[in-house]
Amino acid sequence: MKITKDMLIIDIITKYEKTIPVFMAFGMGCVGCLASRGENVEQAAAVHGIDVDFLVEKLNEVAE
């Protein structure tokens, strides 16, 4: 697994650009959000009411 729930969103979208549509599909506008610079996947998932493990699974499916 390349992406973990403790990784910062900004680090993920910078390294794995193909994850951007995944975040968007989950209703997470993390791409342009200032919180992405200090918020990890688990924190963002909690705010949006998303199952973090499912989100991480989907992010890893598209990560290169």
PDB file of N, H, CA, C and O in Angstrom:
ATOM      1  N   MET A   1       0.838  -1.176   0.000  1.00  0.00           N
ATOM      2  CA  MET A   1       0.000   0.000   0.000  1.00  0.00           C
ATOM      3  C   MET A   1       0.885   1.241   0.000  1.00  0.00           C
ATOM      4  O   MET A   1       1.756   1.400   0.855  1.00  0.00           O
ATOM      5  N   LYS A   2       0.650   2.096  -0.953  1.00  0.00           N
ATOM      6  H   LYS A   2      -0.057   1.966  -1.647  1.00  0.00           H
ATOM      7  CA  LYS A   2       1.461   3.301  -1.091  1.00  0.00           C
ATOM      8  C   LYS A   2       0.925   4.439  -0.232  1.00  0.00           C
ATOM      9  O   LYS A   2       1.689   5.190   0.374  1.00  0.00           O
ATOM     10  N   ILE A   3      -0.379   4.552  -0.189  1.00  0.00           N
ATOM     11  H   ILE A   3      -0.999   3.942  -0.681  1.00  0.00           H
ATOM     12  CA  ILE A   3      -1.024   5.643   0.530  1.00  0.00           C
ATOM     13  C   ILE A   3      -1.582   5.104   1.838  1.00  0.00           C
ATOM     14  O   ILE A   3      -2.196   4.038   1.873  1.00  0.00           O
ATOM     15  N   THR A   4      -1.362   5.851   2.909  1.00  0.00           N
ATOM     16  H   THR A   4      -0.863   6.717   2.881  1.00  0.00           H
ATOM     17  CA  THR A   4      -1.879   5.460   4.218  1.00  0.00           C
ATOM     18  C   THR A   4      -2.725   6.596   4.777  1.00  0.00           C
ATOM     19  O   THR A   4      -2.646   7.734   4.315  1.00  0.00           O
ATOM     20  N   LYS A   5      -3.529   6.270   5.773  1.00  0.00           N
ATOM     21  H   LYS A   5      -3.593   5.346   6.149  1.00  0.00           H
ATOM     22  CA  LYS A   5      -4.456   7.259   6.326  1.00  0.00           C
ATOM     23  C   LYS A   5      -3.774   8.378   7.097  1.00  0.00           C
ATOM     24  O   LYS A   5      -4.396   9.402   7.377  1.00  0.00           O
ATOM     25  N   ASP A   6      -2.525   8.200   7.439  1.00  0.00           N
ATOM     26  H   ASP A   6      -2.019   7.367   7.211  1.00  0.00           H
ATOM     27  CA  ASP A   6      -1.819   9.252   8.187  1.00  0.00           C
ATOM     28  C   ASP A   6      -1.046  10.215   7.280  1.00  0.00           C
ATOM     29  O   ASP A   6      -0.380  11.130   7.764  1.00  0.00           O
ATOM     30  N   MET A   7      -1.138  10.004   5.968  1.00  0.00           N
ATOM     31  H   MET A   7      -1.678   9.261   5.575  1.00  0.00           H
ATOM     32  CA  MET A   7      -0.445  10.895   5.022  1.00  0.00           C
ATOM     33  C   MET A   7      -1.232  12.179   4.822  1.00  0.00           C
ATOM     34  O   MET A   7      -2.463  12.169   4.823  1.00  0.00           O
ATOM     35  N   LEU A   8      -0.514  13.287   4.649  1.00  0.00           N
ATOM     36  H   LEU A   8       0.486  13.295   4.647  1.00  0.00           H
ATOM     37  CA  LEU A   8      -1.156  14.564   4.363  1.00  0.00           C
ATOM     38  C   LEU A   8      -1.742  14.540   2.960  1.00  0.00           C
ATOM     39  O   LEU A   8      -1.146  13.991   2.033  1.00  0.00           O
ATOM     40  N   ILE A   9      -2.902  15.135   2.817  1.00  0.00           N
ATOM     41  H   ILE A   9      -3.386  15.581   3.570  1.00  0.00           H
ATOM     42  CA  ILE A   9      -3.573  15.152   1.517  1.00  0.00           C
ATOM     43  C   ILE A   9      -2.718  15.851   0.473  1.00  0.00           C
ATOM     44  O   ILE A   9      -2.613  15.376  -0.657  1.00  0.00           O
ATOM     45  N   ILE A  10      -2.115  16.956   0.830  1.00  0.00           N
ATOM     46  H   ILE A  10      -2.200  17.342   1.749  1.00  0.00           H
ATOM     47  CA  ILE A  10      -1.283  17.696  -0.133  1.00  0.00           C
ATOM     48  C   ILE A  10      -0.141  16.827  -0.661  1.00  0.00           C
ATOM     49  O   ILE A  10       0.209  16.912  -1.838  1.00  0.00           O
ATOM     50  N   ASP A  11       0.438  15.997   0.200  1.00  0.00           N
ATOM     51  H   ASP A  11       0.154  15.927   1.156  1.00  0.00           H
ATOM     52  CA  ASP A  11       1.524  15.106  -0.229  1.00  0.00           C
ATOM     53  C   ASP A  11       1.010  14.057  -1.208  1.00  0.00           C
ATOM     54  O   ASP A  11       1.693  13.701  -2.168  1.00  0.00           O
ATOM     55  N   ILE A  12      -0.194  13.571  -0.958  1.00  0.00           N
ATOM     56  H   ILE A  12      -0.750  13.860  -0.178  1.00  0.00           H
ATOM     57  CA  ILE A  12      -0.774  12.547  -1.834  1.00  0.00           C
ATOM     58  C   ILE A  12      -1.079  13.121  -3.209  1.00  0.00           C
ATOM     59  O   ILE A  12      -0.688  12.545  -4.225  1.00  0.00           O
ATOM     60  N   ILE A  13      -1.778  14.257  -3.247  1.00  0.00           N
ATOM     61  H   ILE A  13      -2.095  14.725  -2.422  1.00  0.00           H
ATOM     62  CA  ILE A  13      -2.159  14.796  -4.556  1.00  0.00           C
ATOM     63  C   ILE A  13      -0.966  15.336  -5.333  1.00  0.00           C
ATOM     64  O   ILE A  13      -1.007  15.417  -6.561  1.00  0.00           O
ATOM     65  N   THR A  14       0.084  15.701  -4.630  1.00  0.00           N
ATOM     66  H   THR A  14       0.117  15.635  -3.632  1.00  0.00           H
ATOM     67  CA  THR A  14       1.299  16.154  -5.304  1.00  0.00           C
ATOM     68  C   THR A  14       2.038  14.975  -5.936  1.00  0.00           C
ATOM     69  O   THR A  14       2.511  15.062  -7.070  1.00  0.00           O
ATOM     70  N   LYS A  15       2.130  13.883  -5.197  1.00  0.00           N
ATOM     71  H   LYS A  15       1.747  13.813  -4.277  1.00  0.00           H
ATOM     72  CA  LYS A  15       2.881  12.717  -5.672  1.00  0.00           C
ATOM     73  C   LYS A  15       2.054  11.834  -6.615  1.00  0.00           C
ATOM     74  O   LYS A  15       2.580  11.253  -7.564  1.00  0.00           O
ATOM     75  N   TYR A  16       0.760  11.747  -6.333  1.00  0.00           N
ATOM     76  H   TYR A  16       0.333  12.219  -5.561  1.00  0.00           H
ATOM     77  CA  TYR A  16      -0.125  10.871  -7.108  1.00  0.00           C
ATOM     78  C   TYR A  16      -1.297  11.701  -7.647  1.00  0.00           C
ATOM     79  O   TYR A  16      -2.383  11.694  -7.068  1.00  0.00           O
ATOM     80  N   GLU A  17      -1.077  12.402  -8.740  1.00  0.00           N
ATOM     81  H   GLU A  17      -0.195  12.408  -9.210  1.00  0.00           H
ATOM     82  CA  GLU A  17      -2.097  13.291  -9.300  1.00  0.00           C
ATOM     83  C   GLU A  17      -3.384  12.560  -9.676  1.00  0.00           C
ATOM     84  O   GLU A  17      -4.460  13.158  -9.667  1.00  0.00           O
ATOM     85  N   LYS A  18      -3.283  11.288 -10.001  1.00  0.00           N
ATOM     86  H   LYS A  18      -2.409  10.802 -10.007  1.00  0.00           H
ATOM     87  CA  LYS A  18      -4.468  10.521 -10.391  1.00  0.00           C
ATOM     88  C   LYS A  18      -5.433  10.304  -9.228  1.00  0.00           C
ATOM     89  O   LYS A  18      -6.544   9.814  -9.432  1.00  0.00           O
ATOM     90  N   THR A  19      -5.023  10.664  -8.011  1.00  0.00           N
ATOM     91  H   THR A  19      -4.121  11.062  -7.845  1.00  0.00           H
ATOM     92  CA  THR A  19      -5.923  10.524  -6.870  1.00  0.00           C
ATOM     93  C   THR A  19      -6.910  11.688  -6.767  1.00  0.00           C
ATOM     94  O   THR A  19      -7.903  11.595  -6.046  1.00  0.00           O
ATOM     95  N   ILE A  20      -6.645  12.766  -7.473  1.00  0.00           N
ATOM     96  H   ILE A  20      -5.838  12.842  -8.059  1.00  0.00           H
ATOM     97  CA  ILE A  20      -7.513  13.947  -7.387  1.00  0.00           C
ATOM     98  C   ILE A  20      -8.970  13.599  -7.714  1.00  0.00           C
ATOM     99  O   ILE A  20      -9.858  13.975  -6.948  1.00  0.00           O
ATOM    100  N   PRO A  21      -9.255  12.893  -8.826  1.00  0.00           N
ATOM    101  CA  PRO A  21     -10.650  12.540  -9.108  1.00  0.00           C
ATOM    102  C   PRO A  21     -11.276  11.647  -8.027  1.00  0.00           C
ATOM    103  O   PRO A  21     -12.487  11.691  -7.809  1.00  0.00           O
ATOM    104  N   VAL A  22     -10.466  10.853  -7.364  1.00  0.00           N
ATOM    105  H   VAL A  22      -9.482  10.816  -7.540  1.00  0.00           H
ATOM    106  CA  VAL A  22     -10.991   9.996  -6.292  1.00  0.00           C
ATOM    107  C   VAL A  22     -11.468  10.869  -5.133  1.00  0.00           C
ATOM    108  O   VAL A  22     -12.573  10.683  -4.624  1.00  0.00           O
ATOM    109  N   PHE A  23     -10.639  11.813  -4.723  1.00  0.00           N
ATOM    110  H   PHE A  23      -9.741  11.965  -5.137  1.00  0.00           H
ATOM    111  CA  PHE A  23     -11.058  12.729  -3.662  1.00  0.00           C
ATOM    112  C   PHE A  23     -12.337  13.456  -4.071  1.00  0.00           C
ATOM    113  O   PHE A  23     -13.259  13.593  -3.267  1.00  0.00           O
ATOM    114  N   MET A  24     -12.394  13.917  -5.307  1.00  0.00           N
ATOM    115  H   MET A  24     -11.645  13.805  -5.960  1.00  0.00           H
ATOM    116  CA  MET A  24     -13.556  14.652  -5.794  1.00  0.00           C
ATOM    117  C   MET A  24     -14.806  13.756  -5.820  1.00  0.00           C
ATOM    118  O   MET A  24     -15.900  14.209  -5.487  1.00  0.00           O
ATOM    119  N   ALA A  25     -14.643  12.510  -6.210  1.00  0.00           N
ATOM    120  H   ALA A  25     -13.754  12.141  -6.481  1.00  0.00           H
ATOM    121  CA  ALA A  25     -15.773  11.576  -6.259  1.00  0.00           C
ATOM    122  C   ALA A  25     -16.361  11.328  -4.871  1.00  0.00           C
ATOM    123  O   ALA A  25     -17.549  11.033  -4.739  1.00  0.00           O
ATOM    124  N   PHE A  26     -15.542  11.446  -3.858  1.00  0.00           N
ATOM    125  H   PHE A  26     -14.577  11.685  -3.965  1.00  0.00           H
ATOM    126  CA  PHE A  26     -16.003  11.278  -2.484  1.00  0.00           C
ATOM    127  C   PHE A  26     -16.553  12.590  -1.909  1.00  0.00           C
ATOM    128  O   PHE A  26     -16.906  12.660  -0.732  1.00  0.00           O
ATOM    129  N   GLY A  27     -16.622  13.620  -2.748  1.00  0.00           N
ATOM    130  H   GLY A  27     -16.335  13.563  -3.704  1.00  0.00           H
ATOM    131  CA  GLY A  27     -17.154  14.901  -2.303  1.00  0.00           C
ATOM    132  C   GLY A  27     -16.171  15.719  -1.495  1.00  0.00           C
ATOM    133  O   GLY A  27     -16.553  16.605  -0.730  1.00  0.00           O
ATOM    134  N   MET A  28     -14.898  15.406  -1.676  1.00  0.00           N
ATOM    135  H   MET A  28     -14.588  14.687  -2.297  1.00  0.00           H
ATOM    136  CA  MET A  28     -13.856  16.094  -0.922  1.00  0.00           C
ATOM    137  C   MET A  28     -13.134  17.072  -1.853  1.00  0.00           C
ATOM    138  O   MET A  28     -12.398  16.661  -2.750  1.00  0.00           O
ATOM    139  N   GLY A  29     -13.351  18.344  -1.635  1.00  0.00           N
ATOM    140  H   GLY A  29     -13.949  18.678  -0.907  1.00  0.00           H
ATOM    141  CA  GLY A  29     -12.693  19.359  -2.448  1.00  0.00           C
ATOM    142  C   GLY A  29     -11.292  19.639  -1.949  1.00  0.00           C
ATOM    143  O   GLY A  29     -10.855  20.789  -1.905  1.00  0.00           O
ATOM    144  N   CYS A  30     -10.595  18.589  -1.576  1.00  0.00           N
ATOM    145  H   CYS A  30     -10.950  17.655  -1.612  1.00  0.00           H
ATOM    146  CA  CYS A  30      -9.274  18.696  -0.949  1.00  0.00           C
ATOM    147  C   CYS A  30      -8.212  19.317  -1.845  1.00  0.00           C
ATOM    148  O   CYS A  30      -7.209  19.848  -1.368  1.00  0.00           O
ATOM    149  N   VAL A  31      -8.446  19.244  -3.125  1.00  0.00           N
ATOM    150  H   VAL A  31      -9.261  18.813  -3.513  1.00  0.00           H
ATOM    151  CA  VAL A  31      -7.440  19.703  -4.070  1.00  0.00           C
ATOM    152  C   VAL A  31      -7.108  21.176  -3.858  1.00  0.00           C
ATOM    153  O   VAL A  31      -5.938  21.557  -3.879  1.00  0.00           O
ATOM    154  N   GLY A  32      -8.119  21.996  -3.657  1.00  0.00           N
ATOM    155  H   GLY A  32      -9.070  21.686  -3.640  1.00  0.00           H
ATOM    156  CA  GLY A  32      -7.880  23.428  -3.497  1.00  0.00           C
ATOM    157  C   GLY A  32      -8.037  23.923  -2.082  1.00  0.00           C
ATOM    158  O   GLY A  32      -7.939  25.125  -1.836  1.00  0.00           O
ATOM    159  N   CYS A  33      -8.274  23.040  -1.157  1.00  0.00           N
ATOM    160  H   CYS A  33      -8.353  22.063  -1.356  1.00  0.00           H
ATOM    161  CA  CYS A  33      -8.537  23.425   0.227  1.00  0.00           C
ATOM    162  C   CYS A  33      -7.236  23.684   0.987  1.00  0.00           C
ATOM    163  O   CYS A  33      -6.287  22.905   0.898  1.00  0.00           O
ATOM    164  N   LEU A  34      -7.206  24.772   1.722  1.00  0.00           N
ATOM    165  H   LEU A  34      -7.977  25.405   1.793  1.00  0.00           H
ATOM    166  CA  LEU A  34      -6.018  25.082   2.524  1.00  0.00           C
ATOM    167  C   LEU A  34      -5.769  24.034   3.598  1.00  0.00           C
ATOM    168  O   LEU A  34      -4.624  23.807   3.990  1.00  0.00           O
ATOM    169  N   ALA A  35      -6.827  23.397   4.075  1.00  0.00           N
ATOM    170  H   ALA A  35      -7.757  23.581   3.756  1.00  0.00           H
ATOM    171  CA  ALA A  35      -6.670  22.370   5.106  1.00  0.00           C
ATOM    172  C   ALA A  35      -5.846  21.185   4.605  1.00  0.00           C
ATOM    173  O   ALA A  35      -5.265  20.451   5.405  1.00  0.00           O
ATOM    174  N   SER A  36      -5.792  20.995   3.294  1.00  0.00           N
ATOM    175  H   SER A  36      -6.264  21.591   2.644  1.00  0.00           H
ATOM    176  CA  SER A  36      -5.057  19.847   2.745  1.00  0.00           C
ATOM    177  C   SER A  36      -3.576  19.889   3.090  1.00  0.00           C
ATOM    178  O   SER A  36      -2.899  18.861   3.056  1.00  0.00           O
ATOM    179  N   ARG A  37      -3.082  21.047   3.416  1.00  0.00           N
ATOM    180  H   ARG A  37      -3.632  21.881   3.444  1.00  0.00           H
ATOM    181  CA  ARG A  37      -1.661  21.181   3.757  1.00  0.00           C
ATOM    182  C   ARG A  37      -1.341  20.703   5.169  1.00  0.00           C
ATOM    183  O   ARG A  37      -0.184  20.429   5.490  1.00  0.00           O
ATOM    184  N   GLY A  38      -2.367  20.602   6.012  1.00  0.00           N
ATOM    185  H   GLY A  38      -3.307  20.824   5.752  1.00  0.00           H
ATOM    186  CA  GLY A  38      -2.123  20.169   7.380  1.00  0.00           C
ATOM    187  C   GLY A  38      -3.034  19.061   7.840  1.00  0.00           C
ATOM    188  O   GLY A  38      -2.996  18.656   9.002  1.00  0.00           O
ATOM    189  N   GLU A  39      -3.858  18.567   6.930  1.00  0.00           N
ATOM    190  H   GLU A  39      -3.889  18.896   5.986  1.00  0.00           H
ATOM    191  CA  GLU A  39      -4.837  17.549   7.285  1.00  0.00           C
ATOM    192  C   GLU A  39      -4.482  16.229   6.624  1.00  0.00           C
ATOM    193  O   GLU A  39      -4.189  16.178   5.430  1.00  0.00           O
ATOM    194  N   ASN A  40      -4.512  15.164   7.411  1.00  0.00           N
ATOM    195  H   ASN A  40      -4.750  15.206   8.381  1.00  0.00           H
ATOM    196  CA  ASN A  40      -4.231  13.863   6.819  1.00  0.00           C
ATOM    197  C   ASN A  40      -5.534  13.220   6.333  1.00  0.00           C
ATOM    198  O   ASN A  40      -6.621  13.751   6.562  1.00  0.00           O
ATOM    199  N   VAL A  41      -5.414  12.097   5.674  1.00  0.00           N
ATOM    200  H   VAL A  41      -4.531  11.665   5.487  1.00  0.00           H
ATOM    201  CA  VAL A  41      -6.564  11.434   5.072  1.00  0.00           C
ATOM    202  C   VAL A  41      -7.587  11.051   6.130  1.00  0.00           C
ATOM    203  O   VAL A  41      -8.789  11.212   5.917  1.00  0.00           O
ATOM    204  N   GLU A  42      -7.130  10.555   7.250  1.00  0.00           N
ATOM    205  H   GLU A  42      -6.153  10.425   7.424  1.00  0.00           H
ATOM    206  CA  GLU A  42      -8.051  10.132   8.306  1.00  0.00           C
ATOM    207  C   GLU A  42      -8.858  11.312   8.848  1.00  0.00           C
ATOM    208  O   GLU A  42     -10.063  11.191   9.068  1.00  0.00           O
ATOM    209  N   GLN A  43      -8.206  12.432   9.060  1.00  0.00           N
ATOM    210  H   GLN A  43      -7.227  12.530   8.881  1.00  0.00           H
ATOM    211  CA  GLN A  43      -8.896  13.624   9.555  1.00  0.00           C
ATOM    212  C   GLN A  43      -9.921  14.124   8.548  1.00  0.00           C
ATOM    213  O   GLN A  43     -11.049  14.452   8.917  1.00  0.00           O
ATOM    214  N   ALA A  44      -9.537  14.184   7.288  1.00  0.00           N
ATOM    215  H   ALA A  44      -8.621  13.918   6.988  1.00  0.00           H
ATOM    216  CA  ALA A  44     -10.438  14.660   6.248  1.00  0.00           C
ATOM    217  C   ALA A  44     -11.628  13.716   6.078  1.00  0.00           C
ATOM    218  O   ALA A  44     -12.758  14.169   5.898  1.00  0.00           O
ATOM    219  N   ALA A  45     -11.382  12.428   6.135  1.00  0.00           N
ATOM    220  H   ALA A  45     -10.463  12.060   6.281  1.00  0.00           H
ATOM    221  CA  ALA A  45     -12.462  11.451   6.010  1.00  0.00           C
ATOM    222  C   ALA A  45     -13.458  11.615   7.159  1.00  0.00           C
ATOM    223  O   ALA A  45     -14.668  11.528   6.952  1.00  0.00           O
ATOM    224  N   ALA A  46     -12.956  11.847   8.350  1.00  0.00           N
ATOM    225  H   ALA A  46     -11.973  11.917   8.519  1.00  0.00           H
ATOM    226  CA  ALA A  46     -13.826  12.032   9.514  1.00  0.00           C
ATOM    227  C   ALA A  46     -14.717  13.264   9.341  1.00  0.00           C
ATOM    228  O   ALA A  46     -15.911  13.222   9.638  1.00  0.00           O
ATOM    229  N   VAL A  47     -14.132  14.348   8.864  1.00  0.00           N
ATOM    230  H   VAL A  47     -13.162  14.382   8.622  1.00  0.00           H
ATOM    231  CA  VAL A  47     -14.885  15.585   8.647  1.00  0.00           C
ATOM    232  C   VAL A  47     -16.004  15.362   7.629  1.00  0.00           C
ATOM    233  O   VAL A  47     -17.090  15.928   7.758  1.00  0.00           O
ATOM    234  N   HIS A  48     -15.734  14.541   6.624  1.00  0.00           N
ATOM    235  H   HIS A  48     -14.852  14.082   6.519  1.00  0.00           H
ATOM    236  CA  HIS A  48     -16.694  14.318   5.547  1.00  0.00           C
ATOM    237  C   HIS A  48     -17.577  13.084   5.770  1.00  0.00           C
ATOM    238  O   HIS A  48     -18.420  12.770   4.930  1.00  0.00           O
ATOM    239  N   GLY A  49     -17.389  12.389   6.889  1.00  0.00           N
ATOM    240  H   GLY A  49     -16.704  12.645   7.572  1.00  0.00           H
ATOM    241  CA  GLY A  49     -18.198  11.205   7.185  1.00  0.00           C
ATOM    242  C   GLY A  49     -17.943  10.043   6.254  1.00  0.00           C
ATOM    243  O   GLY A  49     -18.865   9.316   5.886  1.00  0.00           O
ATOM    244  N   ILE A  50     -16.683   9.868   5.872  1.00  0.00           N
ATOM    245  H   ILE A  50     -15.934  10.458   6.171  1.00  0.00           H
ATOM    246  CA  ILE A  50     -16.294   8.821   4.914  1.00  0.00           C
ATOM    247  C   ILE A  50     -15.494   7.742   5.631  1.00  0.00           C
ATOM    248  O   ILE A  50     -14.692   8.035   6.517  1.00  0.00           O
ATOM    249  N   ASP A  51     -15.718   6.497   5.241  1.00  0.00           N
ATOM    250  H   ASP A  51     -16.369   6.258   4.521  1.00  0.00           H
ATOM    251  CA  ASP A  51     -14.954   5.372   5.778  1.00  0.00           C
ATOM    252  C   ASP A  51     -13.513   5.497   5.287  1.00  0.00           C
ATOM    253  O   ASP A  51     -13.250   5.347   4.094  1.00  0.00           O
ATOM    254  N   VAL A  52     -12.594   5.766   6.186  1.00  0.00           N
ATOM    255  H   VAL A  52     -12.808   5.887   7.155  1.00  0.00           H
ATOM    256  CA  VAL A  52     -11.211   6.041   5.809  1.00  0.00           C
ATOM    257  C   VAL A  52     -10.544   4.848   5.136  1.00  0.00           C
ATOM    258  O   VAL A  52      -9.760   5.024   4.203  1.00  0.00           O
ATOM    259  N   ASP A  53     -10.844   3.647   5.594  1.00  0.00           N
ATOM    260  H   ASP A  53     -11.480   3.504   6.352  1.00  0.00           H
ATOM    261  CA  ASP A  53     -10.214   2.467   5.000  1.00  0.00           C
ATOM    262  C   ASP A  53     -10.658   2.268   3.553  1.00  0.00           C
ATOM    263  O   ASP A  53      -9.856   1.896   2.697  1.00  0.00           O
ATOM    264  N   PHE A  54     -11.932   2.518   3.286  1.00  0.00           N
ATOM    265  H   PHE A  54     -12.584   2.821   3.981  1.00  0.00           H
ATOM    266  CA  PHE A  54     -12.446   2.407   1.917  1.00  0.00           C
ATOM    267  C   PHE A  54     -11.815   3.481   1.039  1.00  0.00           C
ATOM    268  O   PHE A  54     -11.430   3.205  -0.097  1.00  0.00           O
ATOM    269  N   LEU A  55     -11.708   4.694   1.554  1.00  0.00           N
ATOM    270  H   LEU A  55     -12.022   4.918   2.477  1.00  0.00           H
ATOM    271  CA  LEU A  55     -11.087   5.791   0.808  1.00  0.00           C
ATOM    272  C   LEU A  55      -9.637   5.465   0.472  1.00  0.00           C
ATOM    273  O   LEU A  55      -9.210   5.633  -0.670  1.00  0.00           O
ATOM    274  N   VAL A  56      -8.886   5.004   1.455  1.00  0.00           N
ATOM    275  H   VAL A  56      -9.233   4.868   2.383  1.00  0.00           H
ATOM    276  CA  VAL A  56      -7.477   4.652   1.227  1.00  0.00           C
ATOM    277  C   VAL A  56      -7.358   3.544   0.178  1.00  0.00           C
ATOM    278  O   VAL A  56      -6.462   3.570  -0.667  1.00  0.00           O
ATOM    279  N   GLU A  57      -8.261   2.581   0.241  1.00  0.00           N
ATOM    280  H   GLU A  57      -8.989   2.560   0.927  1.00  0.00           H
ATOM    281  CA  GLU A  57      -8.259   1.494  -0.756  1.00  0.00           C
ATOM    282  C   GLU A  57      -8.438   2.060  -2.161  1.00  0.00           C
ATOM    283  O   GLU A  57      -7.704   1.696  -3.080  1.00  0.00           O
ATOM    284  N   LYS A  58      -9.408   2.947  -2.325  1.00  0.00           N
ATOM    285  H   LYS A  58     -10.005   3.243  -1.579  1.00  0.00           H
ATOM    286  CA  LYS A  58      -9.681   3.538  -3.633  1.00  0.00           C
ATOM    287  C   LYS A  58      -8.526   4.430  -4.098  1.00  0.00           C
ATOM    288  O   LYS A  58      -8.206   4.448  -5.286  1.00  0.00           O
ATOM    289  N   LEU A  59      -7.911   5.153  -3.200  1.00  0.00           N
ATOM    290  H   LEU A  59      -8.171   5.139  -2.235  1.00  0.00           H
ATOM    291  CA  LEU A  59      -6.761   5.993  -3.558  1.00  0.00           C
ATOM    292  C   LEU A  59      -5.605   5.135  -4.052  1.00  0.00           C
ATOM    293  O   LEU A  59      -4.939   5.480  -5.028  1.00  0.00           O
ATOM    294  N   ASN A  60      -5.372   4.024  -3.378  1.00  0.00           N
ATOM    295  H   ASN A  60      -5.913   3.744  -2.585  1.00  0.00           H
ATOM    296  CA  ASN A  60      -4.274   3.141  -3.770  1.00  0.00           C
ATOM    297  C   ASN A  60      -4.529   2.432  -5.100  1.00  0.00           C
ATOM    298  O   ASN A  60      -3.585   2.042  -5.787  1.00  0.00           O
ATOM    299  N   GLU A  61      -5.795   2.267  -5.460  1.00  0.00           N
ATOM    300  H   GLU A  61      -6.562   2.584  -4.902  1.00  0.00           H
ATOM    301  CA  GLU A  61      -6.111   1.640  -6.754  1.00  0.00           C
ATOM    302  C   GLU A  61      -5.634   2.497  -7.920  1.00  0.00           C
ATOM    303  O   GLU A  61      -5.298   1.967  -8.979  1.00  0.00           O
ATOM    304  N   VAL A  62      -5.601   3.815  -7.739  1.00  0.00           N
ATOM    305  H   VAL A  62      -5.874   4.246  -6.878  1.00  0.00           H
ATOM    306  CA  VAL A  62      -5.199   4.695  -8.840  1.00  0.00           C
ATOM    307  C   VAL A  62      -3.788   5.243  -8.706  1.00  0.00           C
ATOM    308  O   VAL A  62      -3.243   5.792  -9.663  1.00  0.00           O
ATOM    309  N   ALA A  63      -3.191   5.101  -7.528  1.00  0.00           N
ATOM    310  H   ALA A  63      -3.634   4.655  -6.750  1.00  0.00           H
ATOM    311  CA  ALA A  63      -1.844   5.630  -7.300  1.00  0.00           C
ATOM    312  C   ALA A  63      -0.821   4.850  -8.117  1.00  0.00           C
ATOM    313  O   ALA A  63      -0.902   3.629  -8.249  1.00  0.00           O
ATOM    314  N   GLU A  64       0.130   5.577  -8.652  1.00  0.00           N
ATOM    315  H   GLU A  64       0.196   6.569  -8.544  1.00  0.00           H
ATOM    316  CA  GLU A  64       1.210   4.935  -9.423  1.00  0.00           C
ATOM    317  C   GLU A  64       2.489   4.964  -8.646  1.00  0.00           C
ATOM    318  O   GLU A  64       3.513   4.474  -9.123  1.00  0.00           O
TER     319      GLU A  64
END
